[in-house]
Amino acid sequence: MGSELTMLFEGGKRKALTFSYDDGTIYDKKLVSLLKKYDMKATFNLNSGLLGQKEHRMINGIDTDFSQLEPGEVKTVYADQEVSSHTVNHSSIVGLSQNMGAAEVLKNKQRLEELTGRPVRGFAYPYGSYNELAEEILSACGIEYARTADSSNDFDIPQDFLEWHPTCHHDAPELLKLAEKFCNDDSLQPQLFCIWGRSYEFAQKDNWQVLEEFMKYVSDYREKIWFATSIEIVDYVKAFRELRCSSDGRILQNPTEMTLWFEMDREIHCIHGNEKFESL
Ligand SMILES: [Zn+2]
């Protein structure tokens, strides 16, 4: 009989949690300080063309300070987080021609790479709009995952990372219910919680406590949860999908550089980069 192989995340953990925050703005600083306090990780999807702007905008009928970090602050503020791409000026790439869309994506990616000194490999769809052409453009520009704004209310791992549906927005009334389910559900399959939003929304509603309550709650379960950026999760899952397996499922070979964790016959194992695993 073949062996049942279940992917686990880094450290043999069955759950992963990530935050994905859009649009930049000065409130990201407070968000980063909360992430540090709870030792969690996030991805920040930035518009390079807006950096340095100091302005108020009417957003959902609320006068909002939409001021952005200075370009020179990006490297230090987000040093322990992931910087990922929105578009240069927050325009949607859906509706643009292939050329224009690609220029928009590449320009933003390059500017953010100059500012951070790191490759920028992820994307969040402005206005949540995506279609097949947008995905083709992103893929041709070297973007490896793209987050939508369609809440899934589940913890499934995306099959196609260019259509990564987050679990929920931080304002979702069911946020804490989802957190309880996530932390207490002992299903065998790996589970991924992706929470998204924009940090200025906390300032608009003066409800930072929503986020902090959530962070406090999941913090108590940290031995079961891998806190990671979006790209760390993507890299891990993609590496796991490359695992080679014999037809009886007993011999595994890891062709990647990463240590991969899994459960087989109710035991947790790991297989280091470029190594082989044989079960009895
Ligand atoms: Zn946005």
Residues whose N, C-alpha, C, O or C-beta is under 5 A from the ligand:
A	BS01	ZN	D22 D23 P126 Y127
